[in-house]
Amino acid sequence: THGQPHAVISERHRVAIQSAIDMAMEGLDLLRTGRGDVVTIVANTVRSALEQMGTVTGNTYSNELLDNIFHKFCIGK
């Protein structure tokens, strides 16, 4: 059985984390093919996964996130 979650996250964070997991799994699947020509694709996939996690941790800022902050909180008005 699964216990109760210990933290509440926003839908945006949930989507970003799930996307990062999906990308990491995709990279792992590509590596498992054993083909040497997938290394660049895997590197880009892992980079994208890290960027998704960065949107959760605050290490990566997207234009969409900044627009959302300005729209919701009227910063600078």
C-alpha positions in Angstrom: 0.0 0.0 0.0 1.0 3.6 -0.6 1.1 6.1 2.3 -0.3 9.5 2.2 1.8 12.1 0.3 4.0 14.3 2.6 3.8 17.4 0.5 1.3 19.2 -1.6 2.6 20.4 -5.0 1.1 22.6 -7.6 -0.3 21.1 -10.8 2.5 22.9 -12.7 5.1 21.2 -10.5 3.4 17.8 -10.8 3.4 18.1 -14.6 7.0 19.2 -14.7 8.1 16.3 -12.5 6.2 13.8 -14.5 7.6 15.2 -17.7 11.2 14.9 -16.3 10.5 11.3 -15.3 9.1 10.5 -18.7 12.2 12.1 -20.4 14.6 10.2 -18.1 12.9 6.9 -18.9 13.0 7.7 -22.6 16.7 8.3 -22.3 17.2 5.1 -20.4 15.2 3.1 -23.0 17.4 4.6 -25.7 20.6 3.6 -23.9 19.3 0.1 -23.5 19.1 -0.3 -27.3 22.9 -0.4 -27.2 23.2 1.7 -30.3 26.1 4.1 -30.2 24.4 6.7 -32.4 21.8 7.5 -29.6 24.3 9.2 -27.3 23.5 12.7 -28.5 19.8 12.1 -28.4 20.1 10.7 -24.9 22.2 13.8 -23.8 19.5 16.1 -25.1 16.7 14.1 -23.5 18.5 14.2 -20.1 19.2 17.9 -20.5 15.5 18.5 -21.1 14.6 16.4 -18.0 17.0 18.5 -15.9 15.4 21.7 -17.3 12.0 20.4 -16.3 13.3 19.8 -12.7 14.9 23.2 -12.7 11.5 24.8 -13.2 10.4 23.1 -10.0 13.6 24.0 -8.0 13.8 27.5 -9.3 17.0 26.9 -11.2 15.4 27.3 -14.6 12.9 30.0 -15.6 10.8 29.8 -18.7 9.1 32.7 -20.4 5.8 31.0 -19.6 6.6 30.9 -15.9 7.6 34.5 -15.8 4.5 35.6 -17.8 2.4 33.6 -15.3 4.0 35.3 -12.3 3.5 38.8 -13.8 -0.1 37.9 -14.8 -1.1 36.5 -11.4 0.7 38.8 -9.1 0.9 42.0 -11.1 4.6 42.5 -10.3 5.9 45.9 -11.5 2.5 47.5 -11.9 
